Amino acid sequence: MTDASSQAPLTGKVAVVTGGSNGIGAASVRMLAAAGAAVVIGYNQGRDRAEALRAGLPGTGHSIQQITNENAASIAALVTDLKSRHGRCDILVNSGGTTQPVPHANLDQLTDQLFDQILTTNVRGPFAVIRALAPMLTASSDAASTSVIINVSSIAAFTAQGSNIAYCASKAALDTMTSSLARVLGPHIRVLCVSPGAVATDFVAGRGREHLQKMAQSTPLQRVTEPDDVARAVLAAVTLLTASTGTSIVVDGGRHL
């Protein structure tokens, strides 16, 4: 017999998802809400998309919040809203990020400005959100359930193959930061990475479905990785992998092999 707690294991929990209006973030929002969590959908520019997503979620208590990884004021506003609306935070999914396709051999096209933008958004931004929410995450932890941070990384962190060299470097930094934070934020907070390969989203400009299908043929599973595949790993990390921290879950159909 299946009880209500196994059907909705996150009932009473509050989750924040940055980059939550689209792609992997939106898929994670849907699954966390279906598992019973009240979800704060963080968006950068896609307010209408975030609101449409919120309107279709099961359960109650969901909201949208403008969060720009590079903007300290938007992160401070998130903390203020969480305290007034929920008084707690149990789960943080750092899914917000940026990239731009640049051939690795074209060093000149990877400008200082673009390099700085990628590192700021993909590394400093997640750290700033974690730093701001760590006190609430710690306070929400108890003997029955630790709080959880999931950083959405990439196999580019260890394959050194991706949309550009700076993107690969940013994800390698995110992986290392995840390990460092797991060491210092335990036992109250678990910190993990979910590391997809190429996913069927519009994150990388010019990488359409046909291109993804061609790429998938060279992988062991020979299937395109969908946003829901990555979101299932996020949900598993939150609800099932309760003895895991400081590690990465690879979701790529075996592409890294």
Long-range contacts (C-beta under 8 A, 24 or more apart in sequence): 8-34, 8-35, 8-36, 9-35, 9-36, 9-239, 10-35, 10-36, 10-37, 10-90, 10-91, 10-238, 10-239, 11-36, 11-37, 12-36, 13-37, 13-38, 13-90, 13-91, 13-145, 14-38, 14-39, 14-40, 14-61, 14-82, 14-86, 14-88, 14-89, 14-90, 14-91, 14-140, 15-39, 15-40, 15-89, 15-90, 15-91, 15-92, 15-93, 16-40, 16-42, 16-65, 16-78, 16-82, 16-89, 16-91, 16-92, 16-93, 16-129, 16-133, 17-41, 17-42, 17-93, 17-95, 18-42, 18-67, 18-69, 18-92, 18-93, 18-94, 18-95, 18-96, 18-125, 18-126, 18-129, 19-43, 19-44, 19-94, 19-95, 19-96, 19-97, 19-152, 20-50, 20-53, 20-93, 20-95, 20-96, 21-46, 21-47, 21-49, 21-50, 21-53, 21-64, 22-46, 22-49, 22-201, 22-202, 23-95, 23-199, 23-201, 23-202, 23-203, 23-227, 24-95, 24-152, 24-196, 24-199, 24-201, 24-227, 24-230, 24-231, 24-234, 25-93, 25-95, 25-96, 25-152, 26-53, 26-227, 27-226, 27-227, 27-228, 27-230, 27-231, 28-93, 28-95, 28-150, 28-230, 28-231, 28-234, 28-235, 29-53, 29-57, 30-57, 30-231, 31-228, 31-231, 31-232, 31-234, 31-235, 32-91, 32-93, 32-234, 32-235, 32-238, 33-57, 33-58, 33-59, 33-62, 34-58, 34-59, 35-235, 35-238, 35-239, 37-90, 37-91, 38-62, 38-63, 38-86, 39-63, 40-64, 40-65, 40-78, 40-81, 40-82, 41-65, 42-66, 42-67, 42-78, 42-96, 43-67, 44-68, 44-69, 44-96, 61-86, 67-96, 67-129, 69-96, 69-97, 69-120, 69-121, 69-122, 69-124, 69-125, 69-126, 69-128, 69-129, 70-120, 70-121, 70-124, 70-125, 72-128, 75-128, 75-129, 75-132, 76-132, 78-129, 78-132, 78-133, 79-132, 79-133, 79-136, 82-133, 82-136, 83-136, 88-136, 88-139, 88-140, 89-133, 89-136, 89-137, 89-140, 89-147, 90-137, 90-140, 90-141, 90-145, 90-147, 90-148, 91-147, 91-148, 91-149, 91-150, 91-238, 92-129, 92-130, 92-133, 92-137, 92-147, 92-148, 92-149, 92-150, 93-149, 93-150, 93-152, 93-234, 94-125, 94-126, 94-129, 94-130, 94-149, 94-150, 94-151, 94-152, 95-152, 96-121, 96-125, 96-126, 97-121, 97-122, 97-125, 97-152, 97-170, 97-203, 98-122, 99-162, 99-163, 99-164, 99-167, 99-203, 99-204, 100-163, 100-164, 100-205, 101-163, 101-164, 101-204, 101-205, 101-206, 101-207, 102-163, 102-164, 102-165, 102-166, 103-164, 104-164, 104-165, 110-164, 110-165, 110-166, 114-164, 114-166, 115-166, 118-164, 118-166, 118-167, 118-170, 119-166, 119-169, 119-170, 119-173, 121-170, 122-167, 122-170, 122-171, 122-173, 122-174, 123-170, 123-173, 123-174, 123-177, 126-151, 126-174, 126-177, 127-177, 130-181, 130-191, 134-185, 134-189, 137-185, 137-188, 137-189, 138-185, 138-188, 138-189, 141-187, 141-188, 141-189, 146-187, 146-188, 146-189, 146-190, 146-242, 147-188, 147-189, 147-190, 148-189, 148-190, 148-191, 148-192, 148-237, 148-238, 149-181, 149-185, 149-189, 149-190, 149-191, 149-192, 150-192, 150-193, 150-194, 150-234, 150-237, 150-238, 151-177, 151-178, 151-191, 151-192, 151-193, 151-194, 152-193, 152-194, 152-196, 152-230, 152-234, 153-178, 153-193, 153-194, 153-195, 153-248, 154-195, 154-196, 154-197, 155-195, 155-196, 155-197, 155-250, 155-252, 155-255, 155-256, 157-195, 157-248, 158-256, 159-256, 163-204, 171-195, 175-248, 178-246, 178-248, 179-246, 179-247, 182-245, 182-246, 182-247, 183-246, 186-245, 190-242, 190-244, 190-245, 191-245, 191-246, 192-237, 192-241, 192-244, 192-245, 192-246, 192-247, 192-248, 192-249, 193-247, 193-248, 193-249, 194-230, 194-233, 194-234, 194-237, 194-248, 194-249, 194-251, 195-248, 195-249, 195-250, 195-251, 195-252, 196-225, 196-229, 196-230, 196-250, 196-251, 196-252, 197-225, 197-251, 197-252, 197-253, 197-255, 197-256, 198-224, 198-225, 198-252, 198-255, 199-225, 199-226, 199-227, 199-229, 199-230, 200-224, 200-225, 200-226, 200-227, 201-227, 215-255, 216-253, 216-255, 218-255, 219-252, 219-253, 219-254, 219-255, 219-257, 220-253, 220-254, 220-257, 221-253, 221-254, 222-253, 223-253, 224-253, 225-251, 225-252, 225-253, 225-255
